Amino acid sequence: MAKSLVVMAVILFASTAWAQGSPKKYPWQEKDTNCTHGMTFCWYGSDLVADPEVTAFGPRWVSQDKEEKPFEWVSAVRCVKALHICILARNQKLLFGGGTMTNIDLYHVQEWSEYQIRAVGENDLPHGEECEIDSLLLNREDASISMLSVPGPGATNKGCEALMKPKTVMYRLQLGLPEIQKETP
């Protein structure tokens, strides 16, 4: 009996050590890296490093809702597990006057597993008065980043309704580097 317990313990230890030494490979991974081709999505999980991080880059956010126009934002997302935070930096064209503006939004991580990260965005309005609440969902299986925007508790207030129409919308970041547009002389 004791011998069989020792054998089972050795097998269990060996299988655990083997699983930690060979992390799962995903179809999007480029060769022996943890990134897509062009390094537009990289996931360094705790199966590989002590301080897990995820980074992604893309030129636009697209919704499956055909009524919603894409956001032409050149975006970078970085999530750091040790800080429980995701950072979304985006450069967008101004609606008036030309030019661009860069915004940086912070998202607090609510869930971090080896397969997905879910984070909720900070808001300028007091808790309970938000016009909308934005969340990020990073999925390791298909190398995707989605942003979900839902009406907040204050969405029906006059101030919020003047700014936006309360609606639930999901956008997905198109991974890739932005095209460089050449200016004509």
Steps between C-alpha positions, in 0.01 A plus 500: 500500500775747596694409186200573276448837672864591434464398134181705464668801664797474260265475199296797621814708560644406160177584316478837677863582422453397135189719462683801643799443272295491181236775484210464260562620144236704317446516123577874493847460652790573265750213514648476851378841620205599714394757241317523171688576180604865525473482881155666496376269779730349764390301805766420757308292753599366840575170324801684353599794721470608862339835407229429237424771242303534180553757224309569180494760222243587237381785274121480553212362705212340308152404619281220368214750527490650149342819638819573693787664315846360571726696732803599296726496804859386483502310828743329733381280786723382782385294797727439799385234744715621792331843482148362431468750218458528123597816318336601173690774316333626187570766243194632324421766244320805635152561363556874473808692392704205375791351690505212743475445873642223715296363792605253766231303682550276802309178550498312831544125459204306640610157373834368373534138400734321264231535231339842544521837669194707588549862608259788572584857403538794733237770472505877552153502654429386858412134554133447422477799265700365203355564151669184373725229634774363277669162545785326323509126436827348381475143373811285472338223297434716193738793571219753521417815690141617534359814657147485637317826563176481698270775630593596853265579789484867392437432130145638509599828669462809279875565499580149381221488243630828351841335446402153384217263429509226766581175319697182556772463236797265462808594298794282405851630446633418155855395574775640283713803443346816354561577137728796452337753275737701289431868473494640150735795442 
